[in-house]
Amino acid sequence: MGQARVRFPVRWEGGGVLVVQVVGRFDADAATELAALMGRLDATGQSGLVVDFKDAEHCGADGARPFVEAGLAMAAGGGALAVVADTAEQSVLREAGAGELPLGVHDDVAAALEEVARWSPDTLGDRDADAGSGSALR
């Protein structure tokens, strides 16, 4: 049997926050796909994002490192990123540096959404025009 392909279903939650689920095996190739999706979201001005790893079959260090780097770049540019993961995935993500993400790693989507809402409830989904194109979600 072939390896399952990763998918990234997205949905809007209250307050203009986009939740991206990671479904399948999260490796370096999947991290590249997710970074591209984050880049496309950047072009729309979306600044509130939760990435949910609860449905990931596996989160490897080879995928976690580039994901965390993209998240840190997003945060440095003014974006709001919170991560949701099970204990095993949290361990891999933290080893890759996810503890440095300003909005952190959470056990459930509700907690992540609360953290994003506290970050900047007035600007989610509608970044300032002054922020420029490189300000979030890269």
C-alpha positions in Angstrom: 0.0 0.0 0.0 1.1 3.5 -0.8 1.8 6.2 1.8 -1.2 8.4 2.6 -1.0 11.9 1.3 -1.3 14.7 3.7 -4.3 17.0 3.5 -5.0 20.4 5.0 -8.7 21.0 5.4 -9.5 24.5 6.5 -12.4 26.1 8.3 -13.3 29.5 9.8 -13.9 29.8 13.5 -15.4 32.7 15.4 -13.5 36.0 15.3 -12.1 35.5 11.8 -9.6 32.8 12.8 -8.7 30.2 10.2 -8.1 26.6 11.5 -5.9 24.4 9.3 -6.0 20.7 10.1 -3.1 18.5 9.4 -4.5 15.1 8.2 -2.0 12.4 7.4 1.8 12.1 7.7 3.6 15.4 8.4 7.1 15.3 7.0 9.4 17.7 5.2 7.2 17.5 2.0 4.1 18.2 4.0 5.8 21.1 5.7 6.7 22.6 2.3 3.0 22.3 1.3 1.8 23.9 4.5 4.3 26.8 4.2 2.9 27.4 0.7 -0.6 27.4 2.0 0.4 29.9 4.7 2.0 32.0 2.0 -1.2 32.0 0.0 -3.1 33.1 3.1 -0.6 35.9 3.6 -1.6 37.3 0.2 -5.2 37.5 1.5 -4.3 39.5 4.6 -5.3 36.7 7.0 -3.5 37.1 10.3 -5.2 34.7 12.7 -4.3 31.1 12.2 -4.5 27.8 14.2 -2.7 24.8 12.9 -4.2 21.6 14.3 -2.1 18.5 14.4 -4.6 16.3 16.2 -5.4 14.3 13.0 -1.8 13.9 11.9 -0.8 10.3 11.7 2.8 11.2 12.4 4.7 14.5 12.9 8.3 14.0 12.1 11.2 16.2 13.1 12.0 16.7 9.4 8.5 18.4 9.0 8.4 20.1 12.4 11.6 22.1 12.0 10.5 23.9 8.8 7.0 24.4 10.1 8.3 26.1 13.3 10.6 28.3 11.2 7.7 29.4 9.1 5.7 30.0 12.2 8.4 32.1 13.8 8.7 34.2 10.6 5.0 34.7 10.6 5.0 35.8 14.2 7.9 38.2 13.6 5.9 39.7 10.8 2.9 40.4 13.0 0.8 37.2 12.4 -1.0 35.2 15.1 -0.2 31.5 15.0 -1.3 29.0 17.6 -0.6 25.2 17.4 -2.8 22.3 18.6 -1.2 18.9 19.1 -1.4 15.6 21.0 1.3 14.8 23.6 3.5 12.9 21.1 3.3 15.7 18.5 3.8 18.4 21.1 7.1 16.7 22.1 8.4 16.7 18.5 7.2 20.3 17.9 8.8 21.6 21.1 12.1 19.9 20.3 11.9 21.7 16.9 11.5 25.1 18.8 7.7 25.5 18.9 8.0 26.7 22.5 9.4 29.9 21.0 6.1 30.6 19.1 4.5 33.5 20.9 1.0 31.9 21.1 2.4 28.5 21.9 1.2 24.9 21.6 -2.1 23.8 23.0 -4.0 20.6 23.8 -7.2 21.7 22.0 -8.6 24.0 19.4 -10.7 26.0 21.9 -7.6 26.9 24.0 -5.7 27.9 20.8 -8.6 30.1 19.6 -8.8 31.8 22.9 -5.0 32.6 22.7 -5.3 34.0 19.2 -8.4 36.1 20.2 -6.4 37.6 23.1 -3.5 38.3 20.8 -5.3 40.9 18.7 -9.1 40.7 18.5 -9.4 43.9 16.5 -7.1 42.9 13.6 -7.7 39.2 13.0 -8.4 38.6 9.3 -7.8 42.2 8.3 -4.2 43.3 8.7 -3.2 46.9 8.5 -2.3 48.1 5.0 0.8 49.6 6.6 2.0 46.1 7.6 3.1 45.3 4.0 3.0 42.0 2.2 5.7 40.4 4.2 4.0 40.8 7.6 2.3 37.5 8.3 1.7 33.9 7.3 4.9 33.0 5.5 
